[in-house]
């Protein structure tokens, strides 16, 4: 099968959508499919065979905001698809963001190619369907007229069905367990890790407040490593200094993939204090090496995590988060039990090869009408 993925981001840019597209591409190629990717024109994304960059240059940080260049990229993508789809002739176009999915789907439909959209997270359930973001997102998804929409979390599936979208399925994200294989040693002092974008969504301000509480109540016998970057990085650095956390918190920046894998292996626990989420791959990556997880009970996290494999807390609650952190720091046996349960779960249910296979089934389903249509 020939597959074209349409994505806002691609590695080394960070984000669940970038990780998912890259992992799906590699899993689908292992299965013998021919895969290409078209992405926004971010200078951080290197030139590579089968990866096409379109639109005006945008930094990775710009891609997390609604800007004029994102609208220009939609137009540029439509022009690119008009020329390249008849030449590439993919069997399916699979988009991973609502804004780029709309022009790609419109041009694909014009030449008889079905499109599939994966929603890695939705705006309208968070901001409201009548907010500017919510209205734009719903309109883009409706006008794209995708043959099917996949969501990585069940709350998003239910939200779309409630808005009248009928062909919606749930396909969770995955993880490459073998990528994280290797020795793991429990660090001393214990080391907490956050890895992801530094945006308001991720709740890092709440995490810093929680760490300050833990340090005050328990002492400084632990560390927090904050990997990644984003628009909030300068603000978070200043907040950490104001809270007196210079000896406890370190900002590691955007780590190359190999360094990120090592950081996960060296963590005592992953902390994900998000205000809202889809289906965070970071949790699966922590479990791939048996690292326990503390997370807020938002979006698809509650689908994935329970008391048997994680510690869940409400969002926007630094005191509850501090309590959860202190509990795990003081109980190595609990850390091992939770991490072990998560590790077993990802090996059984969340490999990228299994996820890619589910998407191939979906592609076959949406291609069936065109295959049976008369020439």
C-alpha positions in Angstrom: 0.0 0.0 0.0 1.2 3.6 -0.7 0.6 5.9 2.3 1.0 9.7 2.6 1.1 11.1 6.1 0.4 14.8 6.5 1.8 16.3 9.7 2.4 19.6 11.4 5.6 18.3 13.1 8.2 15.6 12.6 11.3 14.6 14.6 13.5 16.0 15.9 10.7 18.4 16.9 9.0 17.2 20.1 5.4 16.4 20.5 3.1 13.3 20.5 2.1 13.9 16.9 5.7 14.1 15.7 6.6 10.9 17.6 3.5 9.1 16.4 4.0 9.9 12.7 7.6 8.9 12.7 6.8 5.6 14.6 3.9 4.8 12.3 6.0 5.4 9.2 8.8 3.1 10.4 6.3 0.4 11.5 4.4 0.6 8.2 7.6 0.4 6.2 8.7 -2.7 8.2 5.4 -4.3 7.1 6.3 -3.6 3.5 4.3 -0.5 2.7 5.6 2.5 0.8 5.3 5.6 3.0 6.0 9.4 2.5 5.4 12.3 4.8 4.6 16.0 4.1 5.2 18.4 6.9 5.4 22.1 7.8 8.6 23.8 6.7 10.4 24.0 10.1 14.1 24.5 9.8 14.7 22.0 12.6 13.4 19.2 10.4 16.3 17.9 8.3 16.0 17.0 4.7 15.4 13.3 4.2 14.2 10.9 1.5 10.4 10.7 1.5 9.9 13.8 3.8 8.5 16.8 1.9 8.4 20.3 3.6 5.9 22.9 2.5 5.0 26.4 3.2 6.9 29.4 4.7 9.6 28.7 7.3 8.3 28.2 10.8 10.1 27.3 14.0 9.0 24.4 16.1 7.7 26.8 18.7 5.6 28.6 16.1 3.9 25.4 15.2 2.3 25.3 18.6 0.6 28.6 18.0 -2.0 29.9 15.6 -0.1 32.3 13.3 -0.4 33.8 9.8 2.2 31.3 8.6 0.1 28.4 9.6 -2.7 29.7 7.4 -0.1 30.2 4.6 1.1 26.6 5.1 -2.5 25.4 4.5 -2.6 27.2 1.2 0.9 25.9 0.2 -0.1 22.3 1.1 -3.1 22.5 -1.1 -1.0 23.7 -4.0 1.6 20.9 -3.3 -1.2 18.2 -3.1 -2.7 19.4 -6.4 0.6 18.8 -8.1 2.0 15.8 -6.2 -1.0 13.6 -5.4 -1.6 12.6 -9.0 2.1 11.9 -9.3 2.6 10.0 -6.0 -0.9 8.4 -6.2 -1.1 7.2 -2.6 -3.8 4.7 -1.7 -4.7 6.8 1.4 -3.8 10.2 2.8 -3.5 10.2 6.6 -3.4 13.6 8.3 -2.5 14.3 11.9 -3.7 17.9 12.4 -7.0 19.5 11.6 -5.6 22.5 9.8 -3.4 20.6 7.4 -5.8 17.8 7.1 -8.5 20.0 5.5 -6.5 21.1 2.3 -4.9 17.6 2.0 -8.3 15.9 2.2 -9.9 18.3 -0.3 -7.3 17.7 -2.9 -7.2 13.9 -2.2 -11.0 13.7 -2.7 -10.7 15.6 -6.0 -8.5 12.7 -7.4 -10.5 9.9 -5.7 -8.1 9.2 -2.8 -9.7 8.6 0.6 -8.4 10.5 3.6 -8.1 9.6 7.3 -7.6 12.0 10.1 -6.0 11.2 13.5 -6.8 13.7 16.3 -3.9 13.6 18.8 -5.8 16.0 21.0 -8.9 18.3 20.5 -9.3 21.9 21.3 -13.1 22.2 21.4 -13.7 20.0 24.4 -11.2 22.1 26.4 -12.0 25.6 25.1 -15.6 25.0 24.3 -17.3 24.4 20.9 -18.2 28.1 20.6 -14.8 29.4 21.3 -12.8 30.7 18.3 -10.5 27.7 18.4 -13.3 25.3 19.0 -15.4 26.7 16.0 -12.4 26.6 13.7 -11.5 23.0 14.7 -15.0 21.7 14.2 -15.3 23.6 10.9 -12.0 22.2 9.5 -12.9 18.6 10.4 -16.4 18.9 8.9 -15.2 20.5 5.7 -12.5 18.0 5.2 -15.1 15.2 4.9 -12.6 12.6 5.9 -13.6 9.0 5.2 -12.8 8.3 8.9 -11.5 10.1 12.0 -9.4 8.3 14.6 -8.9 9.5 18.1 -6.1 8.5 20.4 -8.3 8.8 23.5 -11.9 7.8 24.2 -13.1 11.2 25.6 -12.2 12.8 22.2 -14.1 10.0 20.4 -17.2 10.7 22.5 -16.8 14.5 22.0 -16.7 14.1 18.2 -19.7 11.7 18.2 -21.7 14.2 20.3 -21.0 16.9 17.6 -22.5 14.6 14.9 -19.3 13.0 13.5 -20.3 9.4 12.6 -17.3 7.6 11.3 -15.0 7.9 14.3 -12.8 5.1 15.8 -10.5 4.9 18.7 -6.9 3.9 18.0 -4.4 4.4 20.9 -0.8 5.5 20.5 2.0 3.0 20.9 5.7 2.8 21.9 8.8 1.1 20.6 9.8 -1.0 23.7 13.0 -2.1 22.1 14.2 1.5 21.6 14.2 1.8 25.4 15.8 -1.6 26.1 18.9 -1.5 28.2 20.2 -1.4 31.7 18.4 0.8 34.2 19.8 1.9 37.6 17.9 3.6 40.3 19.5 7.1 40.7 20.6 8.4 44.1 19.2 10.8 45.0 15.9 9.9 43.3 15.3 11.8 40.1 11.9 13.0 38.7 11.6 13.6 35.0 9.3 15.7 32.9 9.7 15.4 29.1 7.6 17.4 26.7 6.6 20.8 25.4 6.9 23.8 27.7 3.4 25.1 27.2 0.5 26.1 29.5 -1.3 22.9 28.7 1.5 20.8 30.4 1.0 22.4 33.8 4.8 22.8 34.6 4.0 25.9 36.7 1.9 23.6 38.9 4.8 21.0 39.0 7.3 23.7 40.2 4.9 24.8 43.0 4.5 21.1 44.0 8.3 20.6 44.0 8.7 23.6 46.2 6.2 22.1 48.7 8.0 18.8 48.7 11.3 20.4 49.3 9.9 22.5 52.2 8.3 19.5 53.8 10.7 16.7 53.0 14.1 18.3 52.2 16.1 18.5 49.0 17.1 14.8 48.7 15.7 14.5 45.2 16.0 16.2 41.8 13.7 17.2 39.0 14.9 17.2 35.4 12.7 19.2 33.0 13.5 18.2 29.4 12.0 19.9 26.3 11.4 23.5 25.5 8.6 25.9 24.4 7.1 29.3 24.8 6.9 29.0 28.6 10.6 28.0 29.1 11.8 31.5 30.2 8.9 32.0 32.5 9.4 28.6 34.1 13.1 29.2 34.6 12.3 32.5 36.4 9.6 30.8 38.5 12.0 28.0 39.5 14.6 30.7 40.7 11.9 32.6 42.5 10.9 29.4 44.4 14.5 28.8 45.4 14.7 25.6 43.4 18.1 26.1 41.7 19.7 23.2 43.5 16.7 20.9 42.9 15.4 21.6 39.4 17.5 21.5 36.2 16.3 22.4 32.6 17.8 20.0 30.2 16.5 21.6 27.0 15.4 19.7 23.9 17.2 16.4 24.1 18.3 14.4 21.0 16.4 11.2 20.9 19.2 9.0 22.3 19.7 11.4 25.2 16.0 11.4 25.9 15.9 7.6 26.0 18.8 7.7 28.5 17.0 10.4 30.6 14.0 8.1 30.9 16.1 5.1 31.8 17.8 7.2 34.6 14.5 8.5 36.1 12.9 7.4 39.3 9.5 8.5 38.2 7.9 10.5 35.3 5.7 13.4 36.2 3.0 14.6 33.8 1.0 17.5 35.4 -1.0 18.4 32.3 -4.1 20.5 32.4 -5.5 18.5 29.4 -4.1 15.7 27.3 -5.0 13.3 24.5 -3.1 10.1 24.9 0.4 11.0 26.1 3.2 8.8 24.6 5.5 10.0 27.3 3.7 7.6 29.7 4.2 4.7 27.4 7.9 5.5 27.0 8.3 5.6 30.8 6.6 2.2 31.2 8.8 0.8 28.4 11.7 0.8 30.9 9.6 0.2 34.0 9.6 3.8 35.3 6.5 4.7 37.4 4.2 7.5 36.5 2.5 10.4 38.3 0.0 12.1 36.1 -3.1 14.2 36.2 -6.4 12.5 35.5 -7.3 14.3 32.3 -8.2 13.2 28.7 -7.0 9.8 27.8 -4.7 9.5 30.8 -7.6 7.9 32.9 -8.1 5.3 30.1 -4.4 4.3 30.3 -3.6 4.7 34.0 -5.2 3.3 37.2 -4.1 2.6 40.8 -2.4 -0.6 39.6 0.1 1.2 37.4 0.3 4.9 38.3 -0.5 7.6 40.8 -3.3 9.9 39.5 -4.0 13.4 40.9 -6.5 16.2 39.8 -5.1 18.9 37.6 -4.3 22.4 38.9 -3.6 21.0 42.4 0.0 21.5 43.5 -0.7 20.1 47.0 -2.1 16.8 45.7 0.8 16.6 43.2 3.3 17.2 46.0 1.7 14.5 48.1 1.9 12.0 45.2 5.6 12.9 44.6 6.5 12.5 48.3 4.7 9.1 48.4 6.7 7.7 45.5 10.0 9.2 46.7 9.6 7.5 50.0 8.6 4.1 48.7 11.0 2.4 46.3 8.9 -0.8 46.4 5.9 1.1 45.2 7.9 2.6 42.4 9.0 -0.9 41.3 5.5 -2.3 41.5 3.9 0.5 39.5 6.7 0.6 36.9 6.5 -3.2 36.5 2.7 -3.1 35.9 3.1 -0.4 33.3 5.9 -2.3 31.6 3.8 -5.5 31.2 0.9 -3.4 29.9 2.9 -1.7 27.0 4.4 -5.1 26.0 0.9 -6.6 25.7 -1.1 -3.8 24.2 0.8 -0.8 23.0 3.4 -1.7 20.4 3.7 0.5 17.3 3.5 -2.6 15.0 0.1 -3.4 16.5 -1.1 0.2 16.1 0.2 0.4 12.5 -1.7 -2.8 11.8 -4.9 -1.3 13.1 -4.5 1.7 10.8 -3.9 -0.6 7.8 -7.3 -2.2 8.6 -8.9 1.2 8.7 -7.2 2.2 5.4 -8.6 -1.0 3.8 -12.1 -0.1 5.1 -12.1 3.4 3.7 -10.6 2.2 0.4 -13.3 -0.5 -0.1 -15.9 1.8 -1.7 -13.5 3.1 -4.3 -12.1 -0.4 -5.1 -15.6 -1.7 -5.7 -16.7 1.3 -7.8 -16.9 0.8 -11.5 -14.0 2.2 -13.5 
